[in-house]
């Protein structure tokens, strides 16, 4: 009777196992396809006027401005040197720190030719205001930023930046790279589900499910 019961369970167990494996294949295949798309979209050659018009290149170990890893004008050691030379803001919140990093990441953008010329950076007016809105309470040279500048435009002019409207396409704004940042954050968050680890994990889950369904609870908690 017990053998008949176990035999009757084998068919649904096999079906469940097959469904798990098929889900792994489908989801894993989607993950591989997404990674290929990221690489294919980054193959166009672009030059970098900030660094003597050298070509942008992949920088897989880029720790700062990491959304430019597939195609970057900067190298990590250059980012370190430039970031250290900046006069820091104090009493900054998380959002201010993020936007200041966004600002400095223009040196890594492969689109520098659109907004950097004659050693002058052109920033979009919306970027200026976003920085100011998130950092106006930060301390700069001993006083709050709003003591020095009344709005984002004054802030950018005070930093000797040129200003243009975002619609012109001739200025730097992190909004231009929203899709890259979101794509990087998504791929970074799902790194554990890469094909190297995704398939073994799914197979293990399938076999574990088979084991649990084919053994009574009393066997699992049997004490000697």
C-alpha positions as CSV (number, residue, x, y, z in Angstrom):
1,X,0.0,0.0,0.0
2,X,2.9,2.3,0.9
3,X,4.6,1.5,-2.4
4,X,1.5,2.4,-4.3
5,X,1.2,5.7,-2.4
6,X,4.8,6.6,-3.2
7,X,4.4,5.7,-6.8
8,X,1.3,7.8,-7.1
9,X,3.3,10.8,-5.8
10,X,6.2,10.4,-8.3
11,X,4.2,11.7,-11.2
12,X,3.2,15.1,-9.6
13,X,6.7,15.4,-8.1
14,X,8.3,15.0,-11.6
15,X,5.9,17.5,-13.0
16,X,6.7,20.1,-10.3
17,X,10.5,19.4,-10.8
18,X,10.1,19.9,-14.6
19,X,8.2,23.2,-14.0
20,X,11.0,24.5,-11.7
21,X,13.7,23.6,-14.3
22,X,11.7,25.3,-17.1
23,X,11.3,28.5,-15.0
24,X,15.0,28.5,-14.4
25,X,15.8,28.2,-18.1
26,X,13.3,30.9,-19.1
27,X,14.4,33.4,-16.4
28,X,18.0,32.7,-16.8
29,X,17.8,33.1,-20.6
30,X,16.1,36.5,-20.1
31,X,19.0,37.5,-17.8
32,X,21.6,36.5,-20.4
33,X,19.8,38.5,-23.1
34,X,19.6,41.6,-20.9
35,X,23.4,41.5,-20.3
36,X,24.1,41.2,-24.0
37,X,21.9,44.2,-24.8
38,X,24.0,46.3,-22.3
39,X,27.2,45.4,-24.1
40,X,25.8,45.9,-27.6
41,X,24.6,49.4,-26.8
42,X,28.0,50.6,-25.6
43,X,30.1,49.8,-28.7
44,X,30.1,53.3,-30.5
45,X,33.4,55.2,-30.3
46,X,33.3,58.5,-28.4
47,X,36.2,60.8,-27.5
48,X,36.9,62.7,-24.3
49,X,38.0,66.4,-24.5
50,X,38.6,66.6,-20.8
51,X,41.4,64.0,-21.2
52,X,43.0,65.2,-24.4
53,X,40.4,63.7,-26.8
54,X,41.3,60.1,-26.0
55,X,38.6,57.5,-26.7
56,X,36.2,56.3,-24.1
57,X,36.8,52.7,-23.1
58,X,35.3,50.0,-20.8
59,X,36.3,50.4,-17.2
60,X,34.8,47.4,-15.4
61,X,36.5,48.2,-12.1
62,X,35.2,51.8,-11.9
63,X,34.0,52.3,-8.3
64,X,32.7,55.9,-8.6
65,X,30.4,56.9,-11.4
66,X,30.0,53.1,-12.0
67,X,27.0,53.5,-14.4
68,X,29.7,54.5,-17.0
69,X,31.6,51.3,-16.6
70,X,30.7,50.0,-20.1
71,X,32.0,53.1,-21.8
72,X,33.9,55.7,-19.7
73,X,36.1,58.7,-20.3
74,X,37.8,58.4,-16.9
75,X,39.9,55.8,-15.1
76,X,39.5,55.1,-11.4
77,X,42.8,56.7,-10.4
78,X,41.9,59.9,-12.2
79,X,38.5,60.0,-10.3
80,X,40.3,59.5,-7.0
81,X,42.7,62.4,-7.7
82,X,40.0,64.8,-8.9
83,X,37.5,64.1,-6.2
84,X,40.2,64.6,-3.5
85,X,41.1,68.0,-4.9
86,X,37.5,69.3,-4.6
87,X,36.7,71.8,-1.8
88,X,34.2,69.7,0.3
89,X,30.8,70.6,1.6
90,X,30.1,69.8,5.2
91,X,26.9,68.7,7.0
92,X,25.6,67.1,3.8
93,X,22.7,64.8,3.7
94,X,22.5,61.6,1.6
95,X,20.8,63.3,-1.3
96,X,23.3,66.2,-1.4
97,X,26.2,63.8,-1.4
98,X,24.6,61.9,-4.3
99,X,24.0,65.0,-6.4
100,X,27.6,66.2,-5.8
101,X,28.8,62.9,-7.0
102,X,26.5,63.2,-10.0
103,X,28.1,66.6,-10.7
104,X,31.7,65.4,-10.6
105,X,30.9,62.3,-12.7
106,X,30.9,64.5,-15.8
107,X,34.5,63.7,-16.2
108,X,33.5,60.0,-16.8
109,X,30.7,60.7,-19.3
110,X,31.5,59.5,-22.8
111,X,29.4,62.4,-24.1
112,X,31.8,65.1,-23.0
113,X,32.1,66.6,-26.4
114,X,28.5,67.8,-26.0
115,X,29.1,69.9,-22.9
116,X,32.8,70.3,-22.3
117,X,34.9,72.6,-24.5
118,X,37.8,75.0,-24.0
119,X,38.2,73.7,-20.4
120,X,34.7,74.9,-19.6
121,X,31.8,72.8,-18.4
122,X,28.3,73.6,-19.5
123,X,25.6,72.4,-17.0
124,X,21.9,72.2,-17.6
125,X,19.8,74.6,-15.6
126,X,17.7,71.8,-14.1
127,X,20.9,70.1,-12.8
128,X,22.0,73.4,-11.2
129,X,18.7,73.7,-9.4
130,X,18.6,70.0,-8.3
131,X,22.0,70.4,-6.7
132,X,21.0,73.6,-4.9
133,X,17.7,72.1,-3.7
134,X,19.4,69.1,-2.1
135,X,22.5,71.0,-0.8
136,X,21.3,74.5,0.3
137,X,21.7,73.6,4.0
138,X,25.2,72.2,3.5
139,X,28.1,74.2,4.9
140,X,30.5,75.8,2.4
141,X,33.4,77.9,3.7
142,X,31.9,78.1,7.2
143,X,28.4,79.2,6.1
144,X,25.3,77.5,4.7
145,X,25.3,77.2,0.9
146,X,22.2,79.5,0.8
147,X,24.3,82.2,2.4
148,X,26.5,82.2,-0.7
149,X,23.9,81.5,-3.4
150,X,20.2,82.2,-3.6
151,X,19.4,79.6,-6.3
152,X,20.8,76.9,-8.5
153,X,21.7,79.3,-11.3
154,X,23.8,81.5,-9.0
155,X,25.5,78.4,-7.6
156,X,26.6,77.2,-11.1
157,X,27.7,80.7,-12.1
158,X,29.6,81.0,-8.8
159,X,31.4,77.8,-9.7
160,X,32.4,79.2,-13.1
161,X,30.1,76.8,-15.0
162,X,28.3,77.8,-18.2
163,X,24.6,77.2,-18.2
164,X,22.2,76.0,-20.9
165,X,18.7,74.5,-21.1
166,X,18.4,70.7,-21.0
167,X,16.4,70.7,-24.2
168,X,19.5,72.0,-26.1
169,X,21.3,68.7,-25.7
170,X,24.5,70.8,-25.1
171,X,24.8,70.6,-21.4
172,X,25.5,68.1,-18.6
173,X,22.6,66.8,-16.6
174,X,22.3,63.5,-14.7
175,X,18.8,63.2,-16.1
176,X,20.4,62.3,-19.4
177,X,21.7,59.1,-17.8
178,X,18.7,58.0,-15.7
179,X,18.4,54.9,-17.8
180,X,22.0,54.0,-17.3
181,X,21.8,54.5,-13.5
182,X,18.6,52.4,-13.3
183,X,20.1,49.7,-15.5
184,X,23.2,49.6,-13.4
185,X,21.3,49.5,-10.1
186,X,19.1,46.7,-11.5
187,X,22.0,44.6,-12.8
188,X,24.0,45.2,-9.5
189,X,21.0,44.1,-7.4
190,X,20.5,40.9,-9.4
191,X,24.1,40.0,-9.7
192,X,23.5,36.9,-7.6
193,X,21.1,35.7,-10.3
194,X,23.7,35.6,-13.1
195,X,23.9,32.5,-15.2
196,X,26.9,31.3,-13.2
197,X,24.9,31.0,-10.1
198,X,21.3,31.0,-11.3
199,X,21.1,27.5,-12.9
200,X,22.8,25.6,-10.0
201,X,20.5,27.4,-7.5
202,X,17.4,26.5,-9.4
203,X,18.5,22.8,-9.8
204,X,19.2,22.6,-6.1
205,X,15.8,24.0,-5.3
206,X,14.1,21.5,-7.7
207,X,15.9,18.5,-6.1
208,X,15.2,19.9,-2.6
209,X,11.5,20.2,-3.5
210,X,11.5,16.6,-4.7
211,X,13.0,15.4,-1.5
212,X,10.5,17.3,0.7
213,X,7.5,16.0,-1.2
214,X,8.7,12.4,-1.3
215,X,9.5,12.1,2.4
216,X,7.0,12.2,5.2
217,X,7.4,14.9,7.8
218,X,8.0,12.3,10.5
219,X,11.1,11.2,8.7
220,X,12.5,14.7,8.5
221,X,12.2,15.2,12.2
222,X,13.0,11.7,13.3
223,X,15.2,11.6,16.4
224,X,17.6,8.8,17.3
